[in-house]
């Protein structure tokens, strides 16, 4: 299944799977799903379908903010914040989040286990008139996982940076929408033996 963020492909498959939870839920406006093979439109990565995650665009003529904190068992502590401002021509939003828990995905033991994630997102839109606009966005993620298996400590670190800049210009029945995007994903996995 091909995963798109605002219509642009995201990299970061590990073992052939994409962890969609790396995209902060607070920045998501809607999710579009196209079922079945779509390789003729989207390329060979779309053999099982396409998931397009569309991020929020700040509303015009408004100022808003939101902060949330969630705590739970296994040392869970999540915090997130969003600040958005919009005028008739300019709209800007910034999101930040920090999550930690004393368990790692797919690991049943909680001994020496931790998972931490810090993320941030930024989006800006400049609207000249009803026929012309320019938009830029970025998504940043830093994730660290630690767990213990018998005599070894296992470490998994993920870093992702995704950016996009695009615009639109319409004249009559024609519209030009150029977009440049890039996505970098670094995955590091290693283990270390316990000192005796």
Helices and strands as residue ranges (DSSP letters): E 2-5, E 8-9, E 13-14, E 17-18, G 20-22, G 25-27, E 28-35, H 39-42, G 44-46, E 49-55, E 62-71, E 77-86, E 90-101, E 114-129, E 132-149, E 152-171, E 174-176, E 179-193
